[in-house]
Amino acid sequence: MKALNVALAAALVGLVAAPAMAQTSIKVMGQPGATGLIQKNFEQPFFENLAETTGLDLDVTYTPVDVTGVKETEQLRIMKSGLFDIIALRLSQVSRDEPTILGLDLVGQNPDYATGKKTIDAFLPIVDKQLQEKFNTKLLGVWPFGPQVLFCEPEISELADLKGHKVRVYDQSLANFVSSVGGTPVPIGFAEVHQSLARGVIDCAITGPSSANTAGWPEETSYMLPIAFQIAVQGYGINLDTWNKFSPEEQEKLQAAFDKLVADIWTYSEEIFNDAVRCNVGEDPCETVKKYDLKLVPISEKDKETIQGALKNISFPAWSEICDKVNPTCSEDWKKTVGAALGFE
């Protein structure tokens, strides 16, 4: 009996001495709240429920980027510093720090969702490798806001009518294209566009129809040309130091959760794109955003050809020259992946 008591006492001491598994704190910088339904209906609930979804002991703090005071262009540097553990990366906005990113979504590369899925999946490993090596950041997945279309206050009937007009753009590939048709590209953050349109700082602006609707752009514009310049790829990056704190089994659970989130957003993005186009021009059914009365500008065959030709003649040559300076295999990697998928020569 005495021996049994000693054994029990030792066991109890061991239990007391054993360190408790510490809860892992995760600081997340999300998409801007102003971007609308994807952020509201998918992203924020995902992070708020991440611990439950994965079964991991996480304490997640989620803050949209427009609440943090951080400029979207600084996200990769913030990611590398470890100030945030996970960031919903605004990929076009951070591409000046890593131009390889633009190879996911050059103007003319992704005219629709099916093509976008094919080219993005092909080039994603190249981008992930660069971000891991240069910014200590692993990509957990990417998804599109959807085709980026044109909103204008002055009357337009085709892309050539952009000549002489100031057009809001969000990356260099788009800026090069706007310049090629005679427009003046103006880089402005999303949150500043509505006011810039209202004040006449810009005449036109490019974004997705749902985001534009949520941000009130149709209040300051009269025309919408729904041709797809790009598909607006966004990504979720995690600091590698944070990632490596998790065991392989925990990493699998996290990755599986992000894989499902990304797949769900791809599907939802297409649904709300089609609905928002109808809403913006006052058509039914209109279920996800506010109904406006913009004039729908028909997409001409000439404009389709202009966008299709932009990849080979404008966006790829300009991008490859810049990208190869910081990543010597950049354009060759793109040709072997995206180029092969598109039959690009």
Secondary structure, 3 states (H helix, E strand, C coil): CHHHHHHHHHHHHHHHHCCCCCCEEEEEEECCHHHCHHHHHHHHHHHHCHHHHHCCCEEEEEEEHHHHCCCHHHHHHHHHHCCCCEEEECCCCCCCCCHHHHHHCCCCCCCCHHHHHHHHHHHHHHHHHHHHHHHCEEEEEEEECCCCEEEECCCCCCHHHHCCCEEEECCHHHHHHHHHCCCEEEECCHHHHHHHHHHCCCCEEEECHHHHHHCCHHHCCCEEECCCCCCCEEEEEEEHHHHCCCCHHHHHHHHHHHHHHHHHHHHHHHHHHHHHHHHHCCCCCCCCCCCCCCEECCCCHHHHHHHHHHHHHHHHHHHHHHHHHHCCCHHHHHHHHHHHHHCCC
